Every structure is written in C-alpha cells, then in structure tokens.
Amino acid sequence: MILLERILAESWNVLCLSAPYMLFGFFIAGLLKAFIPDDFVARHLGRENGASLLKASLFGVPIPLCSCGVLPAAAGLRKQGASKGATTSFLISTPETGVDSIAVTWALLDPLMALLRPLSAFLTAMVTGQLVRSLDPDVKKVAPAPAPMEVFTMAPAGDEPSSCGCGCSAPASKPTIMERLRMGMRFSFGDLFTDISGWFFVGVVIAGFITVFVSPELVDAYLGNHLVAMLVMLVIGTPLYVCATASTPIAAALVLKGLNPGAALVFLLAGPATNAAALSVITGILGKKSMILYLVGIMVSSFILGFAVDAVYSMTGLTAGWQAGAEHAGRTLIGTVSALVLFGLVLFGRGGHGSCSDPACECG
C-alpha cells in the first residue's frame, strides 16, 4: 500500500509539473487548426524536389498528431499528389514532435532539449525523405493507398455549398474569426485531447513507476554505456506505440535517474515515429521499399543525433542541473489546478469524433 501511494504521489508530481504546458500546447494546436487551412500543406508537397521535403519537414514539426493519427493525414496527402519523399518527411516530423510535446519537454526537461527535439525531428525527416526520394522515387503518378480512417477537415472559406458529412449543406459564407477559433478549440480540446490524453496519463504513471523503482545505480549498471543505452532505447521504442507527448515523462524520468540525454532522444524520436501497426500501414501508403528506407533512416539518424546531443550536454553540463533539481520539482497551485482541469476534460469533455466541427456547417 505504501508503494502504491509513492507511485501515485510521484505520478501526480509529474502531472502537476507538465499540466500547465499541456494546456498551453493544446491551445496553440487549436489556433493552428483554426487559422491554417487543411489543404495548405498538400498544395506545397506535390513536386519531387528538395523544396517539397523542406516544406513537409517544417509543416510537420508543430502539428500535434501521434504516429497513428498522422497516417490518414499522410494517406490524404499522397492522394492529393504529394511525392513519396515529401510524404515520408511529413510522416516522421509530425509524430516525433508537436507544440504540445515541445511544451511538455520544456516543463520536464529543459529549454535546450525543447529546442533540440524538434530540430532533431526536422533533420531526421529531411534525411529520411531524401533517402526515399533518391532510392525509391515516384516513377509515375499512381493511385495511393486509401486513408485508413477519416481525417478531420475544415472546408476552405469561399467554397461552393457542399455536404459536410453531417447531413446538411455548408453555406458559402466565410466563417468569422470567433467561429474559426471556436472550431479550433473544439478540435484541440475534443478530438485531439481524446486521441492523446489517455496515452499521456499512461506515460505519467510509467514515469511514477520509474521514479520509485529505478535507481541511479541500476541505470548506471545496465545503461551506463552510451551506445548500449541508445540500442536499448531503440529496441524498446521501435515496436512500442507511444505518442510524442506520452514519451516525454518516460524519457524525463529515466534521464533524472542517470540515462544519458542522447539515449533519451533516441527514444523520443523512434518511439513516436515507429510501431508495428504504423509500419504496416506505411507499407500500404508508400510501398515496402520505402517503408524499409523509412525505418533505416529513423534508426541511423536517431543514433547520430543521439551522439550529437550527448556532446552538447557534455559541454554544457546541464544534466547535472536536472538531477540536482529533481528533488525540488514539486506541485504548484497553477500545476495542481491545471492537472484538475485535465481530469475535468477527461470526465466531462466531449470529443468531436463523427461530428460536424466546421463553423460554416451548423446542423442546428
């Protein structure tokens, strides 16, 4: 009973520390959804060139979609004419990071890792996209695999009246700023929160277990060698389904016990971008050869970037600050209130799955 209380107490501390940043991340995600048209990305990714890879990698960084949530979006991009290389880059940079996971990384680790993580996701996406573009390019335009699930879309302003999927016709009038904002927040704190929150709470509980049961001596004994630690994190992260936000408290708890930051980054990159279910769908979207290149590109890039991050932290000595500050990381009033708000959203919030979320499509 005492062990259970300790696990719950440590998990609650992690939740209180990260909850304000989670709410902020969801708010920013709502703004992105409200004011960036859904076809904005698709319009820029059709050509088989370096510019499309750059755009796909950049567009994917702030978008908060998990490794399964990004699959229908990527399938939709292929259907709209996006190249294999650009689709690959988008498939990697999108689940590896997002505004919500960047905010939580800032809270649980530090500002430097909050910067290095999206930068690493961008570089991994660029390298792997170029690998696919060079070794398995589009020979001709073919009909891509259909989207495995429905994608949340917003009708662009000014379109002709059309069905919005809820049995009514959408008027051609342009939605107001407040309507767009309402739609974005409904998506962010509805559909997106439903997709991510469960995995995030699982990650928080796992972080509590790690804090209680994993000692610095244990990490030093089995994961003291940086190369071995990276290999272990890669083996654990590749088949595991864990979203970018949920992976953060797990990695943070391990780092505070002595895991090198490079190994943590390997887990943060490989975990969200790969899992057994996602790889099978990616094969359908891009083909078997591109899927293998996708996996190889992530693995190689993760290792190289892991060593680079270790070098950066070795020069700055910031990991010592993490471990010294671990004992002082506790609950604040803002953190406690934010954690309660998250629980309230779980208990009383309503996801928008299957609903008409477009402000220009009011079904009465």
N, C-alpha and C positions, 0 to 999 in steps of 0.2 A: 504493500500500500504506500509505503514511503517512497519507493522507487517511482511508482506511478505519479505521485504528487510532484516529484522532482522533474519528471519528464514533462508533465503538463505545465509546470511553472516555467521551465526553460523554453518550451514551445510558445507560451504566452509572451515571454520577453521578446522572442524573435518576432512574433506577430505585432506587438506594440511598436517595436522599432521600425518595422517595414510598412505598417498600415498607412501612415500619412503619405508615404511616397507611392504606394499602390493607388490610393485615391487620386493623387495628382496625375499619375500615369494614365489612369482611365479617363480623367478629364481631358487631357491632351489628345488621347485617342479619339474621344468624341469630337473634338474640334477638327481633327484630320478628316474624320468621316463626314462631318457636316460641310466642309468647305473645299475638299478636293474631290472632283468628280471621279466616279468609279472607272471610267474609261480613260482617265488621264494617263495612267501607266501604260495601258495597252497601245495607245497611239504612238508611243515612243520606242517600242521594243520589236518592231517588225523586221528591221534590217539585220543582215548577218554581218555586223561590223563591231569594232571596239566601242563605239559610242553607245550602242544598244546595251552592251554589257555594263558599261559605266552607269547608265541610267537605271538599269534593272537592279544593280547592286545598291545604288543610292536610294532608290524608291523603297526597297525592301527594308532598309535599316529602321525607320521609325514605325513601320506598320506592325501593330501588335497581334500577330497571328501565330498560333502554335504549329507544330510540324504536321498535324493532321488538318488543321484549319486552312493552311496555305495550299493544300493540294487542289481543292476545287478552284481556287483563285488562279493557280498556275495552269490548270487544265483549260480554264476560260481564256487565259492569255494565249495559249497555243491555238485555241480555236479561233481567236481573233487575229492570228497571223504572227505571233511572237516567235522568234527564232529559237532553236534548241539551246544555244549558248545563253541567250538572254533569259529564257525560262529557267535554266539551271541556276544562273546567278540569283534570280528572284527567289527560287526555291530554297536557297541557302541563307541569304542575308535576312530574309523575312522571319523565319522561325528562330534564328540564332540570337536575335535581339529585337527590341521594340521600345517605345517610350516608357512602357510600364516596367520592363525588366531593367532598363537603364536607371530608372528612378530607384528601384529596389537595390540595384548594385551599389549605387551611391550610398544608400542607407546602411547596408550590411557589410560592405567592404570599404571602399574609399573613392574619392573623385577620380583618381588616376585609373583604377580598374573600370569605373563607369565610362571613361574615355577610351581605354584600350579595348574593351569588349566590343563595342560597335565598330571600331576601327578594324579589329581582327575579323569580325564578321564580314565587313566590306571587302577586305583583302582576300579572304577565303572564297567569297563569291566571285570576285574578279578572276582569280587564278583558276578556279574550277570551271567557270563559264568559258574562259579562253581554252582550257583543255578540251572541253566538249566541242567548242567551235572549230578547233584545229583538227581533232582526231575523229569526230563524228558529226560533221556539219550537215545542214539540210541540203539534200541534193535537189529536191523538188518539193513543192508545196503538197503536203498530204493531209488528209483529214486526221486530226489528232484524236487521242482517246477522249471520250466524253467525260465531263466533270463527274466525279464520284458522288457529289452531293450538291445541293443547291447553294448558290453563292448569294450573299446579301448584296443587293444592288440598289442604287438610287437613280431614278430616271433623271437624265440631264435636263436642266432648265430649258424651256423653249421647245421641247419635243412635241410632236403632234399627240393628241389624245391616244392612249393605248391602255391595254389591260395591265394591271399591276399585280396580278396574281391573287387578288382577294375578292374577285367577283364584281369589281366596279371599274369605271373608266377614269383615268387620271386626266384632270384638266390641264390645258396647255399653259396656264398661268405660272409665272416664276415664283417659287416659294420665297417667303421673306427670310431675313436673317434669323429672326427668332424661330421660325419654323424649321430652318436648317439646323439651328442649334439644338432645338428640342429633339429632332430626329437623330442627330449625332449622339446626344447624351442617352437617348433611349437605346440606341445600338450599343454604346460603350458600357453602360451600367445594366444592360439587359442581356443581349446575345453574347457580347464579348465577355462580360463578367461571368455568365453561366459557363462558358467554354473554359475559362482559365481558373476560376476561383477554387474549384474542387481540387485541382492539381496543386495549386499554391498551398492550400491548407495541408495537403499530404506532405509537401516539401517542408513546411514549417514543423510538422510533427516529427519527420525524419531528422530534421536539424536538432530537435529536442532530444531524440534518442542518441544522436552522435555526441551532443554536449554531455550527456550523463554517462554514457558507456565507453566512449572512445577517449583514451588518454593521450597526451602528447608523446608519452613513451611508446605507446602502441603504434602511433603514426610513424615515429622515428625508426622503430624496429622494422616495420614492413614497407613503409613508403619513404624512407629516408633518402634513397637513391632517386634522383630526379627523373631519370629515364624510366626506371621501373614504375614510379608513381604515374607518369604520363601514360605508360602502357596499360596500367590497371584502370585508370580513368577512361581510357579509350575503350577497353574491353567492356567496362560497366556501362558506359554511356551509349555506345553504338546501338545495341538492340533495345535499350530501355526507352519507353515513351515518357518523356518529361519535357514540359514546355520551358521556355526561357525564364519565365518568372519563377516557376516552381524549382528550377535547378539552382537558383541563386542562394536561397538559405542553406541548401545542402552543401554547396561549394564553400560558402562562408564559414559554416560550422567546421568543416574539415581544415580550412586554412587556419582558423583560430586554434586548432589542435596541432598545427605544425606542418600541414601539407603545403608544398611549395606552390606559389601562385600560378606558375606555368602549368602544372598538372590540373589545378582548378580551372584554368582557362580551357584546357583540352576538354574537360567535362562540360563546360559551359557552351562550347562550340559543337562538339559531337553529339551530346545528349539531345538537344532540341532539334537538330537538323536530320538526325537519323533514327529510325526504329524499324523493326521488322515489317510492320504493316505499311508504313510510308514507302519503304523501298519497293514493295510490290506494286504500289500504285504509280510510283515514279517510272517504273519499267513500262507500264502501260502508256504513260504520257510521253516519254522520251525515247523508249527503246532500251533493250538490255545493255548494249554497249555504253550508251550514255549514263545509264544507272551505275555501271561499274566505274566509269570515269568520275561520276559524282561522288561515289564513296571513296575512291582513291584520293581525289582532290581534297576532300574534307580531312581525311586522315593525315596526309602529308602536310597540308597547310597548318593543321592543328599542332602538330609536333614542332614545326619550325617556329610558329608564333609562340608556342609554349616556352621554348628556349629563349626567345627574344624577350618575353615578358619577365622571365626569371632574371635575365640580365638587367632589365630596367629596375626591378625591385631590389636586386642586389646592390645596385649603385645608389639607390635612394634610401634603403634601409627601412622602408615603410611597413614591412611585415611585422617587425618588432613592435611598431606602434599599434598594429591590430591586436596582437596578443596581449600587450600591456593594457589596452583599453577594453578588453573583453569583459573583465570583471566589473567595469564601471558602466557597461551598457545595460540600462535598465528601463523601467517604464516611466513615461512622462504622461502628463494629463492629455496632451494632444494625441500621443500614441494610443493611450487607453481608449479615448473617445473614438479615434479612427478605427481601432480594432472592433469596437462595438458597432460602429456603422457598417463595417464589412459583414459582421454577423447578421445585422439587420437586413442587409441586401440579400443575404443567403436565405433568410427566413421569410422575408416579406416581399422581396423584389420579384419582378416578373420578367422573364426572358422574352425576346421578341421572335422566337422561332416560329416560322409559319405565319407570322402576322404581317400586315402591311405597314411597313415602317417609313414609307415615303411621305413627307408632309404634304406633297401635292396629290396624295391619294387618300383622302379621308373617306372611310367607308360608312361613316355615320355610326 
